[in-house]
């Protein structure tokens, strides 16, 4: 089975609105990128209160081409414009595929 995962990690910052991320941002990403092959979006939060990472988002795409098409799409501007509404943390993105 071919798929690709976009892992988005938020680290540091002074605030993070978990409710906005889960209830608004993830559905926004799904609405914007589903047409490009986004199949699911989920969030995980480190259990260690002292962790530098405040969230990890996993965005599962049909395949790597779909992931890159979504990131290059005009809809990505809306997804990225929402980020300051829930955090001022640094955001890093990593692409992974199954071995």
C-alpha positions, 0 to 999 in steps of 0.5 A: 500500500502506498501512502505518504505522511506529512508530520507537522511538529509545533515546538516552543512558543508561548501559546498553543490552543489545542481546541482550535487545532483539533476543532478548526485547523485539522478540519480546515486542512481536510477541507482544503486538501481532500481534493488532492488526496488527503485521507486523514488528519490527526493530532498527538500531544506529548505527555511530558509537560516540559517537552519542547514539542507541543503538538504533532500532526499527522496528515495521511495522503494517498501518495507522495505526489498527492502530498506535494500537490496539496502543499503546492496548491492555492488552498495551502495559503488558507491552511497556513494563515490559520496557524497564528490563530492557534500558536506562535510555536515554530512549525516544522514539516517532514514527509515520510513514506513506508519502507 
